């Protein structure tokens, strides 16, 4: 993913934080989904 060129370092870190949070959210959602699938299937 190509990152937009940003002038200030604040925007740069803000962009990194958003990207990290989105990745973390997707991962945890996947984990929870599989967890519930396993629980319901038993």
Backbone as CSV, one residue per row, in Angstrom:
resi,resn,N_x,N_y,N_z,CA_x,CA_y,CA_z,C_x,C_y,C_z
1,UNK,0.844,-1.196,0.000,0.000,0.000,0.000,0.882,1.249,0.000
2,UNK,0.638,2.123,-0.931,1.462,3.323,-1.023,0.909,4.394,-0.103
3,UNK,1.789,4.930,0.704,1.326,5.940,1.648,1.368,7.319,1.014
4,UNK,0.382,8.162,1.293,0.394,9.519,0.743,1.538,10.329,1.322
5,UNK,2.070,11.214,0.529,3.173,12.051,1.000,2.599,13.141,1.899
6,UNK,3.045,13.140,3.141,2.514,14.105,4.102,3.647,14.991,4.615
7,UNK,3.321,16.237,4.793,4.365,17.189,5.163,4.759,17.080,6.632
8,UNK,3.748,16.994,7.512,4.073,17.006,8.940,4.234,15.603,9.491
9,UNK,5.094,15.462,10.467,5.326,14.151,11.083,4.129,13.736,11.927
10,UNK,3.345,14.717,12.384,2.142,14.393,13.154,1.161,13.609,12.279
11,UNK,0.943,14.089,11.066,0.039,13.398,10.140,0.574,12.021,9.818
12,UNK,1.869,11.921,9.720,2.502,10.644,9.412,2.200,9.616,10.502
13,UNK,2.378,10.012,11.745,2.127,9.077,12.849,0.633,8.791,12.981
14,UNK,-0.185,9.815,12.702,-1.635,9.626,12.756,-2.049,8.588,11.723
15,UNK,-1.503,8.683,10.533,-1.802,7.730,9.464,-1.363,6.327,9.869
16,UNK,-0.195,6.215,10.461,0.301,4.910,10.928,-0.612,4.327,12.001
17,UNK,-1.093,5.170,12.890,-1.975,4.697,13.953,-3.287,4.174,13.399
18,UNK,-3.839,4.897,12.448,-5.091,4.450,11.827,-4.876,3.105,11.153
19,UNK,-3.801,3.005,10.411,-3.499,1.767,9.697,-3.328,0.602,10.673
20,UNK,-2.617,0.855,11.755,-2.390,-0.182,12.769,-3.706,-0.593,13.431
21,UNK,-4.520,0.384,13.779,-5.789,0.088,14.441,-6.727,-0.699,13.544
22,UNK,-6.755,-0.351,12.272,-7.609,-1.067,11.330,-7.142,-2.519,11.207
23,UNK,-5.835,-2.718,11.118,-5.296,-4.076,11.017,-5.619,-4.874,12.276
24,UNK,-5.434,-4.241,13.405,-5.716,-4.901,14.680,-7.197,-5.260,14.793
25,UNK,-8.056,-4.336,14.370,-9.497,-4.557,14.421,-9.890,-5.727,13.531
26,UNK,-9.356,-5.768,12.335,-9.673,-6.864,11.413,-9.202,-8.196,11.978
27,UNK,-8.015,-8.209,12.544,-7.466,-9.447,13.088,-8.298,-9.950,14.265
28,UNK,-8.647,-9.052,15.159,-9.424,-9.466,16.327,-10.829,-9.905,15.916
29,UNK,-11.396,-9.243,14.892,-12.711,-9.638,14.416,-12.667,-11.051,13.839
30,UNK,-11.623,-11.336,13.087,-11.442,-12.677,12.536,-11.318,-13.702,13.650
31,UNK,-10.491,-13.364,14.633,-10.269,-14.267,15.753,-11.571,-14.566,16.491
32,UNK,-12.338,-13.525,16.776,-13.607,-13.686,17.482,-14.583,-14.503,16.640
33,UNK,-14.587,-14.241,15.344,-15.476,-14.978,14.448,-15.175,-16.474,14.487
34,UNK,-13.902,-16.832,14.358,-13.530,-18.247,14.391,-13.795,-18.865,15.761
35,UNK,-13.579,-18.081,16.782,-13.820,-18.570,18.131,-15.288,-18.943,18.316
36,UNK,-16.181,-18.058,17.857,-17.609,-18.331,17.984,-18.036,-19.486,17.092
37,UNK,-17.445,-19.576,15.931,-17.752,-20.689,15.032,-17.434,-22.012,15.726
38,UNK,-16.278,-22.090,16.329,-15.863,-23.314,17.015,-16.765,-23.621,18.202
39,UNK,-17.155,-22.569,18.914,-17.994,-22.771,20.093,-19.387,-23.256,19.698
40,UNK,-19.929,-22.678,18.632,-21.278,-23.050,18.211,-21.318,-24.426,17.573
41,UNK,-20.235,-24.826,16.951,-20.214,-26.105,16.247,-20.147,-27.292,17.208
42,UNK,-19.677,-27.060,18.395,-19.510,-28.183,19.327,-20.832,-28.603,19.948
